Amino acid sequence: MTQEEDIDGLAGEYVLGCLDAAERADVEARRPLEGSLKAAIEAWERRLAPLLEAAPEVAPPPGLFDKVLARIADEPGRGAAPVLALRSAPQRRMRLVVGAGALAACLALAVAAWFLYAQADKPKSTVHEAAMDCGGLYKNFWGKLDREKYARIPAEQLAGVSRMALRAYDACQAGDQLDATSLFGRLERMNF
């Protein structure tokens, strides 16, 4: 995993609220000092902002907390519970990351489905098509690479470059011009 992918993953965990208090404080301290971390957090916030606006806040019924406390107090046989061994922190964190990733993927699919079906009757804007030729940029990147150069690249690094190129293409297709331009720029500056 490259440092850029690590920063992007950390930013995603920060925005989704998956970090514990110490990790969150560390990210908040690093955010103003590291431009790449700040940019990654802002990109995640832009991507997830429509989801916040789509779901209305729902307040719990009045008196619910008191009912829960009363039910706990009334439950018979509330003695000392057996002590369970806690899972190690890396296991818990991995499960949390996988769960948050699955949730984010489901939410992204729901938003995509909403855009496809709910807004099918609206006229398509040509702003994104005129602004960036996503397919052309993607093909141009791979066309410029010298076959001899990338034949010498280790498979893991080539896979990382391929993933980054696909992320740039996806951002371009999604209309995120800032993210797409940034990713395509990073790809152009790579030395093999």
Secondary structure, DSSP 8 states (H G I E B T S, - for coil): --HHHHHHHHHHHHHHT-S-HHHHHHHHHHTTT-HHHHHHHHHHHHHHHHHHHHS------TTHHHHHHHHHHH-TT-----------HHHHHHHHHHHHHHHHHHHHHHHHHHHHHHTTTS---SHHHHH--HHHHHHHHHHHS-HHHHHSS-HHHHHHHHHHHHHHHHHHHTT-HHHHHHHHHHHHH---
